[in-house]
Amino acid sequence: MHLSRFPRRFLAHLPTPLERLDRLTKELGGPEIWIKRDDCTGMSTGGNKTRKLEFLMAEAELQGAEMVITQGATQSNHARQTAAFAAKMGMGCHIVLEDRTGSNNANYNNNGNVLLDHLHGATTEKRPSGPDFNAVIEDVANEMRADGKKVYTIPGGGSNPTGALGYVNCAFELLGQVNNSGMQIDHIVHATGSAGTQAGLITGLKAMNAQIPLLGIGVRAPKAKQEENVYNLACKTAEKLGCPGVVLREDVVANTDYVGEGYGIPTESGLEAIRMFAELEAILLDPVYSAKGAAGFIDLIRKGHFKKGERVVFLHTGGSVALFGYDAAFDFSDRWS
Ligand SMILES: *Cc1c(COP(=O)(O)O)cnc(C)c1O
């Protein structure tokens, strides 16, 4: 597998650190917990979309695009990282934001990721939630193309076979880190949404025959739908890489028990996970993705799903900027004296 055959714009801070979480491990009394710091990929505070955008934005540049268009929820980390890449590469960026939560909280609508979208020079528009926002941005792009603009569209979350290459590369990177330090790992866990992260990881892991189970913790879709999305994208990614059929349906496992009321709506267990990671390990999670992933991870540890003596890696996909759009989810009145 030779990823250098694909165009890539090297802007991420890689490799991301792999760190042991001693205090969280002790608190939970289960497996040894490690964290892969993909919240530290660099671009505009980092996050998992940066690895995907290295490949997507290189393709955009190669096609001569002057402008990229993408879509996401109001507090989309993907939108913010795309805006940052466009700024760095001297391209225009337009973002169609989907109102998935109906929140009219001022910070949710203007602070956090939205503030950074605008700081990087992107333009935004908001539309009511709908079934197919990737189709919406194609329509927006076609209008601009009719005006003679060269536009490249990036699907929500950067999740297509090109973007997923970033997580094939992450699988190689993580395996390289553990192999070179003589460390064995037994499981990898992360938050899964638009499917590109899990699809890329499972394709890379299977292509290397790593034999490490991967578990995605869902943040939106029900289990069957989530697994189908990941599997379909993994199959296309494997084809693009020249190893079709390497991912089997049973390799794709998602647990969607921690979504709560819905996408972007904080859960009690997610807020507990945010406080535990912040207070025990000084690591910031976000309420939309990484906190729900961590909540599932913590609950599964408490239920004995991972055994003592095993080594489990939680892939931190980033998102902490969204905390500033979700301050209303926390009550810290007891911290004041
Ligand atoms: C987008 C995102 C995810 C989910 O990754 P997908 O590739 O969309 O499945 C997880 N965590 C954070 C912080 C994200 O922004």
The ligand as an SDF file (V2000), in Angstrom:
LIG
                    3D

 15 15  0  0  0  0  0  0  0  0999 V2000
  -16.4090   14.5270   12.2790 C   0  0  0  0  0  0  0  0  0  0  0  0
  -16.0350   14.1450   13.6600 C   0  0  0  0  0  0  0  0  0  0  0  0
  -16.1150   12.8010   14.0860 C   0  0  0  0  0  0  0  0  0  0  0  0
  -16.6390   11.7000   13.2300 C   0  0  0  0  0  0  0  0  0  0  0  0
  -15.7940   11.3490   12.1770 O   0  0  0  0  0  0  0  0  0  0  0  0
  -16.4250   10.7890   10.8300 P   0  0  0  0  0  0  0  0  0  0  0  0
  -15.2940   10.5530    9.9460 O   0  0  0  0  0  0  0  0  0  0  0  0
  -17.3750   11.8640   10.3540 O   0  0  0  0  0  0  0  0  0  0  0  0
  -17.1790    9.5490   11.1610 O   0  0  0  0  0  0  0  0  0  0  0  0
  -15.6980   12.4910   15.3600 C   0  0  0  0  0  0  0  0  0  0  0  0
  -15.2630   13.4580   16.1960 N   0  0  0  0  0  0  0  0  0  0  0  0
  -15.1870   14.7480   15.8330 C   0  0  0  0  0  0  0  0  0  0  0  0
  -14.7140   15.7350   16.8370 C   0  0  0  0  0  0  0  0  0  0  0  0
  -15.5660   15.1450   14.5530 C   0  0  0  0  0  0  0  0  0  0  0  0
  -15.5020   16.4340   14.2150 O   0  0  0  0  0  0  0  0  0  0  0  0
  1  2  1  0
  2  3  1  0
  2 14  2  0
  3  4  1  0
  3 10  2  0
  4  5  1  0
  5  6  1  0
  6  7  2  0
  6  8  1  0
  6  9  1  0
 10 11  1  0
 11 12  2  0
 12 13  1  0
 12 14  1  0
 14 15  1  0
M  END
$$$$
